[in-house]
Amino acid sequence: MKDTAASSTSTPAVKTDLKALKERQRGAWASGDYAVVGTTLQIVGESLCEALDLRSGSRVLDVAAGNGNATLAAARRWCDVTSTDYVPALLERGRRRAEAEGLEVTFQEADAEALPFPDGTFDAVLSTFGVMFTPDQDRAAAELLRVCRVGGKIGLANWTPDGFIGQLFKTIGQHVPPAPGVRSPALWGVRARLEELFSDSADVNATERSFVFRYRSPEHWLEVFRTWYGPVHKAFAALPQDKAAALERDFMALIARFNTAADGTMVVPSSYLEVIVTKR
């Protein structure tokens, strides 16, 4: 069944304090250690850079870069890369990865909704499962467009509402209600919403892809995400024991819906949109 709440592009009727929400989000992503999960997603950054057809010497910005998957992929293609995030610990993880590979990357703390760069600075702007979590979607999209040069490209990887991760966040929301008046991050995985965000000054192309989560077992996945993935870690921490147990059962049921493995392991495809936005 389609998640109509997540797919709706209508303007929220309730206002919320976006600055306060952003600080709570920063705390959530800084809890646990996103890099433990983020490193498994490296193939998405590589695929996105190929879809963008990046050329050596291109000026590339990675926004909400996390531990640097798209950053490293662009640097491996001899681009001039600046990697940004608002969680310093994640930037440090990316820095250590770049150093280990001998890659030259500039790392800079920055808010995706207020990028500290002049207009038209970059040939390509990237974000893999990052900018989609900003509280003010319109402002974040405007910033991506602003710092990209005319003729340049914005490359995004965004979870879809109906895929495994989209449904994961829906499940969390059923136990820990999200802030009222804030659009779902999963809207970045809806073509109609992307057209709203970018089509006035850019051409939007979106292709559905799939990333496969591979873990030793569903229980192993739960252990990793509960310990290291900020939003899941925070959700469990916010719930009393009985309600945490209910969330755990719902997660196991969700995995059972998507799991294609029959040998006790976890092989769960999760759909995402690979988005290429060309600025006019």
Secondary structure as GFF3:
##gff-version 3
##sequence-region A 1 280
A	DSSP	alpha_helix	4	7	.	.	.	ID=ss1
A	DSSP	alpha_helix	18	30	.	.	.	ID=ss2
A	DSSP	alpha_helix	34	38	.	.	.	ID=ss3
A	DSSP	three_ten_helix	39	41	.	.	.	ID=ss4
A	DSSP	alpha_helix	42	52	.	.	.	ID=ss5
A	DSSP	beta_strand	59	62	.	.	.	ID=ss6
A	DSSP	alpha_helix	69	75	.	.	.	ID=ss7
A	DSSP	beta_strand	80	85	.	.	.	ID=ss8
A	DSSP	alpha_helix	88	101	.	.	.	ID=ss9
A	DSSP	beta_strand	105	109	.	.	.	ID=ss10
A	DSSP	beta_strand	122	128	.	.	.	ID=ss11
A	DSSP	three_ten_helix	131	133	.	.	.	ID=ss12
A	DSSP	alpha_helix	137	147	.	.	.	ID=ss13
A	DSSP	beta_strand	148	159	.	.	.	ID=ss14
A	DSSP	alpha_helix	164	175	.	.	.	ID=ss15
A	DSSP	three_ten_helix	185	189	.	.	.	ID=ss16
A	DSSP	alpha_helix	191	198	.	.	.	ID=ss17
A	DSSP	beta_strand	202	215	.	.	.	ID=ss18
A	DSSP	alpha_helix	218	228	.	.	.	ID=ss19
A	DSSP	alpha_helix	230	238	.	.	.	ID=ss20
A	DSSP	alpha_helix	241	258	.	.	.	ID=ss21
A	DSSP	beta_strand	266	279	.	.	.	ID=ss22
###
